[in-house]
């Protein structure tokens, strides 16, 4: 009986050890599943995107989560004279400040920053080349001001809730009115939002906006996304850094695009360019996710994110 008991206990111990080993193996598997690429400490990689960020469903959300990009910029909001707003061509805010867009958009975007994910910041873009949004902002502020009961305040507050955005991205390529831009920025600061500037020209405008906001609400403008493609192809990060205090700009490049995807840069070229400027920049960004999808044969979103993140190291 004694020998049988010993054998029995030995079998139990073997079983327990085996289970513990299984648990550890399973846990290690879970950790590996949750590992996602990320930007180097103190740096960031961003991606602008249009329609796919609204209509692409969870396939796009999951792609962004595993991409390695730390920032996603929803491009772009168009503001109408009555205070209503479109996301590109799709009406999403009415003149009363109510959300009238896809009711599932909020839940999808909530998943974007839910672990495991590389994304830790969502920005909401306003403006575009030829867009009138910044003139409308100027006119609405002149008419109503920037208080909590104004159309601008209520609409932005609703979009803040729907999108989970913690920052607004400024793409003014038309109006360049310093006073109204500063007023608008101070309103956003009161709402707890940060601001990213996205210039390619008009240095005095962007410099004045930064300096005046910084004097009243330091740290509100915490990023500058410098367009170094298309009209800004000749821009140099080091030259622009002098306009924004201690901030260093982000180096913006255009992925492969155009007819037969013959324009723009592939991930390898972008990596080389980011590496060459890494001492002068706080981050890098890609314009435009829509084109990454169209030209996927030349690089996926993860390839472009990796090119930026590796180049920043």
Secondary structure per residue as TSV (DSSP state, phi and psi in degrees):
chain	resnum	aa	ss	phi	psi
A	1	X	-	360.0	-39.4
A	2	X	H	-62.7	-42.6
A	3	X	H	-65.0	-40.7
A	4	X	H	-63.0	-41.5
A	5	X	H	-62.0	-43.5
A	6	X	H	-60.8	-43.4
A	7	X	H	-62.3	-39.1
A	8	X	H	-61.7	-47.3
A	9	X	H	-65.3	-38.4
A	10	X	H	-61.8	-42.0
A	11	X	H	-63.9	-39.0
A	12	X	H	-62.7	-46.8
A	13	X	H	-61.4	-40.4
A	14	X	H	-62.5	-42.0
A	15	X	H	-63.3	-43.5
A	16	X	H	-62.9	-45.4
A	17	X	H	-61.1	-40.2
A	18	X	H	-63.5	-42.1
A	19	X	H	-64.6	-41.5
A	20	X	H	-61.5	-39.2
A	21	X	H	-64.1	-39.7
A	22	X	H	-63.6	-42.5
A	23	X	H	-60.9	-44.2
A	24	X	H	-64.2	-40.3
A	25	X	H	-62.5	-43.8
A	26	X	H	-62.9	-42.3
A	27	X	H	-63.1	-41.2
A	28	X	H	-63.1	-37.9
A	29	X	H	-62.4	-42.0
A	30	X	H	-62.6	-41.2
A	31	X	H	-61.7	-44.8
A	32	X	H	-62.1	-38.1
A	33	X	H	-64.1	-30.9
A	34	X	H	-89.7	-7.5
A	35	X	-	-71.4	129.9
A	36	X	-	-131.9	149.8
A	37	X	-	-66.3	157.1
A	38	X	-	-149.0	166.6
A	39	X	-	-76.5	154.9
A	40	X	-	-61.3	152.7
A	41	X	T	-54.7	131.9
A	42	X	T	81.3	-0.7
A	43	X	-	-119.2	170.7
A	44	X	E	-148.8	150.6
A	45	X	E	-123.8	131.5
A	46	X	E	-127.5	155.2
A	47	X	E	-134.4	126.8
A	48	X	E	-87.9	142.6
A	49	X	E	-152.5	149.1
A	50	X	S	-106.4	-113.0
A	51	X	T	-51.9	-44.4
A	52	X	H	-57.9	-28.0
A	53	X	H	-72.9	-12.6
A	54	X	H	-107.5	-41.0
A	55	X	H	-106.7	-5.6
A	56	X	S	-79.9	-4.7
A	57	X	H	66.7	-164.6
A	58	X	H	-70.6	-19.8
A	59	X	H	-60.0	-44.4
A	60	X	H	-70.5	-42.7
A	61	X	H	-58.1	-46.7
A	62	X	H	-65.9	-35.9
A	63	X	H	-63.1	-43.8
A	64	X	H	-65.3	-40.6
A	65	X	H	-60.6	-35.1
A	66	X	T	-99.3	3.8
A	67	X	T	-73.1	-36.8
A	68	X	-	106.2	-12.2
A	69	X	-	-71.0	135.8
A	70	X	S	-92.9	-19.4
A	71	X	E	-130.9	134.5
A	72	X	E	-116.9	127.3
A	73	X	E	-112.7	113.9
A	74	X	E	-78.4	110.1
A	75	X	E	-117.3	120.4
A	76	X	E	-150.1	161.9
A	77	X	E	-93.6	131.7
A	78	X	E	-110.0	126.1
A	79	X	E	-102.4	130.6
A	80	X	-	-96.4	164.8
A	81	X	T	-60.4	-28.9
A	82	X	T	-88.9	6.0
A	83	X	S	90.4	-5.3
A	84	X	-	-73.9	161.5
A	85	X	E	-139.4	143.8
A	86	X	E	-111.8	148.1
A	87	X	E	-97.4	104.3
A	88	X	T	55.4	-116.5
A	89	X	T	-95.0	1.5
A	90	X	E	-101.2	119.1
A	91	X	E	-63.4	129.7
A	92	X	E	-129.7	-20.0
A	93	X	E	-129.8	128.0
A	94	X	-	-87.3	-179.0
A	95	X	T	-68.9	-12.1
A	96	X	T	-94.6	2.1
A	97	X	S	83.5	17.7
A	98	X	-	-96.4	143.9
A	99	X	B	-79.3	127.3
A	100	X	-	-125.0	14.7
A	101	X	S	-88.5	-162.5
A	102	X	-	-60.7	117.9
A	103	X	T	-65.7	-15.5
A	104	X	T	-91.3	-6.4
A	105	X	H	-62.1	-43.0
A	106	X	H	-59.2	-46.8
A	107	X	H	-67.1	-34.2
A	108	X	H	-66.5	-44.5
A	109	X	H	-68.5	-29.6
A	110	X	H	-61.1	-34.9
A	111	X	H	-68.8	-24.5
A	112	X	H	-59.9	-37.0
A	113	X	T	-105.8	14.0
A	114	X	S	-91.7	126.1
A	115	X	S	-59.7	146.5
A	116	X	S	-80.6	132.5
A	117	X	-	-160.8	153.2
A	118	X	S	-90.2	-12.7
A	119	X	-	-86.9	123.4
A	120	X	-	-123.1	4.8
A	121	X	E	-152.7	132.5
A	122	X	E	-116.1	130.7
A	123	X	E	-117.6	151.4
A	124	X	E	-113.5	117.7
A	125	X	E	-80.5	145.1
A	126	X	E	-129.6	126.7
A	127	X	-	100.5	174.5
A	128	X	-	-178.5	171.7
A	129	X	T	-61.3	125.5
A	130	X	T	81.6	-6.1
A	131	X	-	-77.0	150.3
A	132	X	-	-97.5	5.9
A	133	X	H	-56.1	-41.1
A	134	X	H	-74.9	-26.7
A	135	X	H	-69.4	-39.1
A	136	X	H	-64.5	-41.6
A	137	X	H	-58.0	-46.1
A	138	X	H	-58.1	-45.7
A	139	X	H	-68.6	-40.8
A	140	X	H	-66.3	-38.3
A	141	X	H	-66.5	-40.9
A	142	X	H	-62.6	-32.7
A	143	X	H	-84.7	-42.1
A	144	X	H	-118.8	-18.7
A	145	X	-	86.0	-156.9
A	146	X	S	-130.2	18.9
A	147	X	S	-72.9	170.9
A	148	X	T	-60.8	-18.6
A	149	X	T	-94.5	-0.5
A	150	X	S	-80.4	159.6
A	151	X	H	-61.8	-42.1
A	152	X	H	-61.6	-48.7
A	153	X	H	-59.8	-49.4
A	154	X	H	-65.5	-39.0
A	155	X	H	-68.6	-45.0
A	156	X	H	-64.3	-39.8
A	157	X	H	-60.7	-41.9
A	158	X	H	-65.7	-42.4
A	159	X	H	-66.4	-34.5
A	160	X	H	-58.9	-42.1
A	161	X	H	-70.3	-43.9
A	162	X	H	-69.2	-44.2
A	163	X	H	-91.3	-20.4
A	164	X	-	74.5	13.6
A	165	X	-	-64.5	138.6
A	166	X	S	-110.4	1.6
A	167	X	E	-152.3	154.3
A	168	X	E	-112.3	135.9
A	169	X	E	-106.3	124.6
A	170	X	E	-95.2	114.5
A	171	X	-	-119.8	65.7
A	172	X	-	-86.4	116.0
A	173	X	S	-123.6	18.1
A	174	X	S	-134.9	-54.5
A	175	X	-	-88.9	-51.7
A	176	X	-	55.8	47.9
A	177	X	-	-99.2	111.8
A	178	X	H	-64.3	-49.0
A	179	X	H	-59.2	-48.8
A	180	X	H	-70.5	-33.4
A	181	X	H	-65.3	-40.7
A	182	X	H	-64.9	-45.0
A	183	X	H	-59.4	-43.9
A	184	X	H	-62.8	-42.2
A	185	X	H	-65.1	-40.7
A	186	X	H	-65.6	-34.6
A	187	X	H	-62.2	-45.4
A	188	X	H	-62.5	-39.0
A	189	X	H	-60.5	-40.3
A	190	X	H	-65.7	-22.7
A	191	X	T	-89.1	0.3
A	192	X	T	85.0	16.1
A	193	X	-	-98.7	146.3
A	194	X	E	-91.6	171.5
A	195	X	E	-135.6	135.3
A	196	X	E	-114.8	127.6
A	197	X	E	-88.0	146.9
A	198	X	-	-133.2	71.9
A	199	X	-	-88.7	162.1
A	200	X	S	-139.3	-14.8
A	201	X	S	-150.8	-166.3
A	202	X	-	54.3	57.5
A	203	X	H	-58.5	-37.2
A	204	X	H	-66.1	-37.0
A	205	X	H	-61.3	-52.9
A	206	X	H	-65.8	-38.7
A	207	X	H	-62.8	-44.6
A	208	X	H	-65.7	-42.4
A	209	X	H	-60.0	-48.3
A	210	X	H	-59.7	-49.1
A	211	X	H	-64.6	-41.3
A	212	X	H	-70.4	-39.7
A	213	X	H	-68.0	-42.7
A	214	X	H	-60.8	-34.2
A	215	X	H	-68.2	-30.8
A	216	X	H	-100.5	-38.8
A	217	X	S	-134.7	76.8
A	218	X	T	-56.3	137.3
A	219	X	T	87.2	-6.0
A	220	X	S	-63.8	-48.7
A	221	X	E	-86.0	105.9
A	222	X	E	-114.2	-1.9
A	223	X	E	-145.7	151.2
A	224	X	E	-132.6	116.3
A	225	X	E	-98.0	100.2
A	226	X	E	-85.7	120.3
A	227	X	E	-76.0	114.9
A	228	X	-	-115.3	39.2
A	229	X	S	-144.5	167.8
A	230	X	G	49.3	-123.1
A	231	X	G	-63.4	-19.0
A	232	X	G	-104.8	19.5
A	233	X	T	-59.8	-26.6
A	234	X	T	-93.3	1.8
A	235	X	-	-66.1	143.2
A	236	X	-	-120.2	123.9
A	237	X	H	-51.9	-44.0
A	238	X	H	-61.1	-34.7
A	239	X	H	-70.5	-37.2
A	240	X	H	-78.5	-25.0
A	241	X	H	-58.8	-26.2
A	242	X	T	-68.5	-12.8
A	243	X	T	-94.2	-6.4
A	244	X	S	-130.0	43.9
A	245	X	T	57.7	-127.5
A	246	X	T	-86.9	-5.1
A	247	X	-	-71.3	143.7
A	248	X	-	-108.1	142.3
A	249	X	-	-72.2	167.3
A	250	X	E	-99.4	139.6
A	251	X	E	-89.7	113.0
A	252	X	E	-99.4	129.6
A	253	X	E	-133.6	153.7
A	254	X	E	-100.3	126.2
A	255	X	B	-67.0	178.8
A	256	X	S	-58.3	137.4
A	257	X	B	-160.0	179.3
A	258	X	S	83.7	-172.7
A	259	X	G	-61.4	125.8
A	260	X	G	57.1	20.2
A	261	X	G	57.4	35.4
A	262	X	-	-89.2	-10.2
A	263	X	B	-98.3	166.3
A	264	X	S	80.0	-173.9
A	265	X	B	-112.6	144.3
A	266	X	-	-86.2	171.6
A	267	X	H	-56.6	-38.7
A	268	X	H	-62.8	-44.0
A	269	X	H	-66.8	-40.5
A	270	X	H	-63.2	-40.9
A	271	X	H	-59.2	-42.0
A	272	X	H	-63.5	-42.7
A	273	X	H	-67.8	-41.8
A	274	X	H	-63.8	-43.8
A	275	X	H	-58.9	-40.1
A	276	X	H	-68.4	-20.2
A	277	X	H	-115.1	8.6
A	278	X	G	-60.3	-25.7
A	279	X	G	-76.7	-16.8
A	280	X	G	-105.4	0.8
A	281	X	-	-132.5	152.9
A	282	X	S	-95.3	-12.2
A	283	X	E	-173.7	-175.6
A	284	X	E	-142.3	154.6
A	285	X	E	-141.2	157.4
A	286	X	E	-113.6	130.8
A	287	X	E	-108.8	107.7
A	288	X	-	-162.2	137.7
A	289	X	H	-55.3	-37.8
A	290	X	H	-55.2	-39.7
A	291	X	H	-76.1	-31.6
A	292	X	H	-59.3	-42.4
A	293	X	H	-62.9	-44.3
A	294	X	H	-67.9	-31.5
A	295	X	T	-116.0	41.3
A	296	X	G	-60.9	-23.8
A	297	X	G	-64.4	-20.1
A	298	X	G	-98.4	-3.1
A	299	X	-	151.9	135.3
A	300	X	-	-87.1	172.3
A	301	X	H	-58.2	-39.2
A	302	X	H	-64.9	-31.9
A	303	X	H	-68.6	-40.8
A	304	X	H	-69.3	-41.2
A	305	X	H	-62.7	-42.6
A	306	X	H	-62.5	-39.6
A	307	X	H	-60.1	-41.6
A	308	X	H	-70.3	-51.2
A	309	X	H	-61.1	-41.4
A	310	X	H	-68.3	-39.0
A	311	X	H	-66.1	-27.6
A	312	X	H	-80.2	-14.1
A	313	X	-	-69.3	360.0
